[in-house]
Amino acid sequence: MLTVIGRAAAQRVAARAAPLVVSRYFFVARVVARRAFSTTRWARLPAQAAASTATKKPKASATKKETTPAAKKVAAKKPAAKKVAAKKPAAKKPAAKKKKKVAKKVKPKRVKTPEELLKLKIRELKTKALLKQEPQPNGRSAWQAYVNERSDEFSKTGDRAVFGELMKSCGNGWRNLSSYEVQRYEEIAKEQRLKIEAAYKAWVESYDPLAIRNANLARRHLRRITKNPRIPKTIEDHRAPASCTTAFMMFCKEQWATGRFANVEHAKVAAPQLAKEWREMSDSKKQSYRDLADDDSARYRREAEQTYGQGFGRPKRQVE
């Protein structure tokens, strides 16, 4: 029995020393379990314990084998980094040539005819002349007052045929009016004239004197183009300075005031005679009229500068 116990103890010592042997010699000796011939229970127990330890220990050795640090490998030296060759600068792309701008073909402007240019000029002058803004002097005479009174029918319809019939009936009715009725329309026209004059004066004063002066210049130009000496008429502005008078006109006024041409119906009849006398007059006699004309010219310059502003005091060219 002691022999069995000794063998079991020897097996235990060998099993405990097994891991050390494994780490040194890199292998584990397998313990062979041996069974004694004794059949007693105490003889079998050590054998079982030894067998169990023998079977379990290799697992522990295996785990130890996994956890044991492996022999350090000598790190291979990294090859020296090759020097990176300097990159060559990229070749610059040739600048794209700018496309030449092709000039657009400009269509030649149509040349206006002289008639078209004249129409444009007349339209421009009419705008400056203030023709549309000027109040119409409707109803100044008794005849106009009579027609206005009977024109309600035309104002409602606006038909030209009706207007023609209206004028015919007005003509017949006017000729058959009594003196009393004509006098009544004269009174209506007189009242209407006062209203028209007040409205006309207010319209003129609503503009600057210089604007009225420019409008009169445009009207004068229109009369010259249309060859109509009366239409459009000159705007009457009481603020405008009176024109300066020439030496010859001073002489004509003096001769007309003497009463020499009292029997002459129109000044055009006396004008040739006065012009002849002026041409035959000596310079010494003409000088007095020239002095009067110079005084009147100075008066015009003062009034023009006060009315229109600086630079408008230049009188008209003196004509003798």
Residue, then its C-alpha position, 0 to 999 in steps of 0.5 A: m500500500l505504501t508503494v501505491i501511495g509513493r507512486a501517486a505522490a511521484q506522479r503528482v510532483a511530475a504533473r506539477a513540474a510539467p509546465l516548467v518543462v514545457s516552457r523549457y523544452f517546448f513539449v509536454a510529456r504525457v503522463v501515462a496512468r497506471r493502475a495497481f493490482s490492488t482492488t481496495r478503494w483507497a488504492r484506486l482513488p489516487a489513480q483517479a486523481a492522478a488521471s484527472t490531473a493528467t487530463k486537465k493539465p495539458k489544457a492549462s499548458a495549452t493556455k500557457k502556451e498561448t499566453t507565453p510571449a513569443a520570442k522577439k523577432v528582430a525588426a527588419k530595417k525599413p529601406a531608406a525612403k527614396k528621395v522624391a524627385a522634384k516635380k517639374p512645373a506643369a507647362k502653362k497652357p497657351a492662352a486662348k486667343k480672344k475672338k474678335k468681336v464682329a461689329k454688328k451691321v447697323k442698318p442705315k437710317r432712312v433719310k427723311t424727306p423734306e416733307e416729313l422734316l417739315k411736319l416734325k418741325i411744325r409739330e414741335l413749334k405747335t407744342k412750344a406755341l401752347l396752341k392746345q392750352e390756350p382757351q378758346p374765345n367762344g361766344r364773343s359775338a351775339w351770333q356765337a351766343y345765339v348758336n351756343e344757345r341752340s347747339d345742345e342738340f349737336s353736343k349730345t349727338g356729335d353727328r356732322a349731318v346734324f351739325g350742318e342742319l343746325m347751322k342752316s336752321c340757326g342762319n334762318g332763325w338769326r335772320n328772322l330775329s327781332s331787334y329786341e332779341v338781337q339786343r338780348y344776345e348782345e348783352i349775353a355776348k358782352e357778359q361772355r366776353l368779360k368771362i373770356e378775358a378774365a379766363y384768358k388773363a388767368w391762363v397767361e399769368s399761369y405761365d412764366p413771361l419767358a414761356i409766353r415770349n417763347a410761345n410767341l416766337a414759335r407762333r411767328h415761325l408757324r405763320r412764316i412756314t404756313k404763310n398765314p399772317r393771322i393764324p396763330k395769333t400772338i398771345e397778348d401778355h400785359r407783362a411783356p415790355a413794349s418793343c422799342t421804336t426806330a427813328f423812322m417810326m418816331f418820325c411817322k408817329e409825329q407826322w400822323a399826330t399832326g393830322r395830315f393824314a386824317n382823311v386817309e383810311h389806312a396807314k399803308v396809303a400814307a406810308p410811301q409818302l412818309a418814306k419819301e420824306w424821310r429819305e430826303m430829310s437831312d442828317s441833322k434833322k434825323q438826329s433828333y428822332r435818333d436820340l428819341a429812338d436811343d432813349d426808347s431802346a434804353r427803356y426796353r433794355r431795362e424792362a426786358e431784364q426786369t421781366y425776362g431776366q439777365g441777358f434779355g435786354r438786347p433791343k431789336r436791330q434798328v431799321e431806318 
